[in-house]
Amino acid sequence: MHMKRENLGDVAQVTAGHPIRSAVRDIPGGDVAVVQIKNMKAETGVHWPAVARMVLEGRREPDLLKAGDILFSARGNRNVAVCLDQSPPRAVCSPHFFLIRVKKGQPVLPDFIAWQINLPHSQRYLAQSATGSYITSIRRQVLEQLPLLLPSLERQRLLVRLAHAARREK
């Protein structure tokens, strides 16, 4: 079986979540959903009904989330990744996340990257590289250097299907 070794930054673009200057408060009629760490679990993904909606301030046009995006919680002691299989019409992630998008033309499935980030050997790498004493965080360069093993697309699809089946069993 042929496997390629790549760093995450070679196959995907890693950017910071949307900069939000104030506390995220749910505003009725808010035009954008803001995913926070409390809205996400590695096992179940984003719990969309609990995601706060707000009106984003500032001149910067938000980088809206889309299916295939990977959210990585970069702060705290649970540095996990979730691949979005769907997204609401207008949503961003808070700055506590890194947004990971597979680069065009790369033979890698976003679901497979999220699965591999959550594996024990990747979690060990991230834990050893975390900075901060009270609240730890992962720097973007550390995440971009995360080593990945990339089998064929066919094998990636199989592994993702097995992981989803195992999660449903649980």
C-alpha positions as CSV (number, residue, x, y, z in Angstrom):
1,M,0.0,0.0,0.0
2,H,1.5,3.3,-1.1
3,M,1.3,6.2,1.4
4,K,2.6,9.7,1.0
5,R,4.0,11.6,3.9
6,E,3.0,15.3,3.9
7,N,2.7,18.1,6.5
8,L,-0.8,19.5,6.9
9,G,0.3,22.9,5.5
10,D,1.4,21.2,2.3
11,V,-2.1,20.0,1.5
12,A,-4.3,22.5,3.3
13,Q,-4.5,26.2,4.0
14,V,-4.7,27.0,7.7
15,T,-6.2,30.4,8.7
16,A,-7.4,31.9,12.0
17,G,-11.1,32.1,12.8
18,H,-13.1,35.3,12.3
19,P,-11.8,38.1,14.5
20,I,-14.6,39.1,16.9
21,R,-13.9,42.1,19.1
22,S,-16.7,41.6,21.6
23,A,-18.3,38.8,23.5
24,V,-20.5,36.5,21.3
25,R,-24.1,37.1,22.3
26,D,-27.1,35.6,20.6
27,I,-29.0,38.4,18.9
28,P,-32.4,37.6,17.5
29,G,-32.3,38.3,13.8
30,G,-28.5,38.1,13.7
31,D,-27.2,37.6,10.2
32,V,-24.3,35.3,10.9
33,A,-23.9,32.2,13.1
34,V,-20.7,32.1,15.1
35,V,-19.4,28.6,16.0
36,Q,-17.7,28.6,19.4
37,I,-15.7,25.8,21.1
38,K,-18.7,24.9,23.3
39,N,-20.7,24.2,20.1
40,M,-18.4,21.5,18.9
41,K,-17.5,17.9,19.8
42,A,-15.1,15.6,17.9
43,E,-17.7,12.8,18.2
44,T,-20.8,14.6,17.0
45,G,-19.6,17.7,15.1
46,V,-21.1,21.1,15.4
47,H,-24.4,21.3,17.3
48,W,-26.0,24.0,15.0
49,P,-29.2,24.7,17.0
50,A,-27.1,26.0,19.9
51,V,-24.9,28.2,17.8
52,A,-25.3,32.0,18.6
53,R,-26.3,34.4,15.8
54,M,-25.0,37.9,15.7
55,V,-24.4,40.9,13.5
56,L,-20.7,41.1,12.7
57,E,-19.0,44.5,13.0
58,G,-16.1,45.7,10.9
59,R,-15.2,46.2,7.3
60,R,-13.8,42.8,6.7
61,E,-16.1,40.5,4.7
62,P,-16.4,37.3,6.7
63,D,-14.9,34.1,5.4
64,L,-18.1,32.1,5.5
65,L,-17.9,28.4,6.4
66,K,-18.8,25.8,3.8
67,A,-19.1,22.0,3.5
68,G,-15.7,20.4,3.5
69,D,-14.2,23.0,5.9
70,I,-12.4,21.6,8.9
71,L,-12.6,23.4,12.3
72,F,-9.8,22.9,14.7
73,S,-10.1,24.0,18.3
74,A,-6.7,25.6,19.0
75,R,-7.2,26.6,22.6
76,G,-7.8,24.6,25.8
77,N,-7.1,21.0,26.5
78,R,-9.3,19.5,23.7
79,N,-7.5,20.2,20.4
80,V,-9.8,18.4,18.1
81,A,-10.9,18.7,14.5
82,V,-14.4,18.4,12.9
83,C,-15.1,18.3,9.2
84,L,-18.3,20.2,8.3
85,D,-20.5,17.9,6.1
86,Q,-23.0,20.8,5.9
87,S,-23.1,24.4,7.0
88,P,-25.8,26.9,7.5
89,P,-26.2,29.7,4.9
90,R,-24.0,32.2,6.8
91,A,-21.6,31.1,9.5
92,V,-18.1,31.8,10.7
93,C,-15.9,30.3,13.4
94,S,-14.7,32.2,16.4
95,P,-10.9,33.1,16.7
96,H,-10.5,30.1,19.1
97,F,-10.4,28.0,15.9
98,F,-8.2,27.4,13.0
99,L,-10.1,27.0,9.7
100,I,-8.5,24.3,7.6
101,R,-9.3,24.1,3.9
102,V,-7.8,21.5,1.5
103,K,-5.9,23.2,-1.3
104,K,-7.3,22.8,-4.8
105,G,-6.0,19.7,-6.6
106,Q,-4.8,17.9,-3.5
107,P,-5.7,14.2,-3.4
108,V,-7.0,14.3,0.1
109,L,-10.4,14.2,1.7
110,P,-11.2,16.9,4.4
111,D,-13.0,14.2,6.5
112,F,-9.8,12.1,6.4
113,I,-7.6,15.0,7.6
114,A,-10.0,15.7,10.5
115,W,-10.0,12.0,11.4
116,Q,-6.2,11.9,11.3
117,I,-5.8,15.0,13.4
118,N,-8.0,13.3,16.1
119,L,-5.9,10.1,16.2
120,P,-3.7,9.5,19.3
121,H,-0.3,10.1,17.5
122,S,-1.5,13.5,16.2
123,Q,-2.9,14.4,19.5
124,R,0.4,13.6,21.2
125,Y,2.3,15.8,18.7
126,L,-0.1,18.6,19.4
127,A,0.0,18.2,23.2
128,Q,3.8,18.2,23.2
129,S,3.8,21.4,21.0
130,A,1.2,23.4,22.9
131,T,2.2,26.7,24.4
132,G,0.8,28.4,27.6
133,S,0.6,27.2,31.1
134,Y,-3.0,27.8,32.3
135,I,-4.8,27.8,29.0
136,T,-2.8,26.0,26.4
137,S,-3.0,26.8,22.7
138,I,-1.7,25.5,19.4
139,R,0.2,27.9,17.1
140,R,-0.6,27.9,13.4
141,Q,2.9,26.9,12.5
142,V,2.7,23.9,14.7
143,L,-0.6,22.8,13.1
144,E,0.8,23.4,9.6
145,Q,3.8,21.1,10.5
146,L,1.5,18.3,11.7
147,P,2.7,15.1,9.8
148,L,0.1,13.2,7.9
149,L,0.1,9.9,6.2
150,L,-1.9,10.0,3.0
151,P,-3.0,6.8,1.3
152,S,-4.9,6.7,-2.0
153,L,-8.3,8.5,-2.2
154,E,-10.0,5.1,-2.3
155,R,-8.3,4.0,1.0
156,Q,-9.1,7.4,2.6
157,R,-12.8,7.0,1.7
158,L,-12.8,3.5,3.2
159,L,-11.1,4.7,6.5
160,V,-13.6,7.6,6.8
161,R,-16.6,5.3,6.3
162,L,-15.2,2.9,9.0
163,A,-14.6,5.8,11.4
164,H,-18.2,7.1,10.8
165,A,-19.6,3.6,11.4
166,A,-17.6,3.2,14.6
167,R,-18.8,6.6,15.8
168,R,-22.5,5.6,15.1
169,E,-21.9,2.3,17.0
170,K,-20.7,4.2,20.0
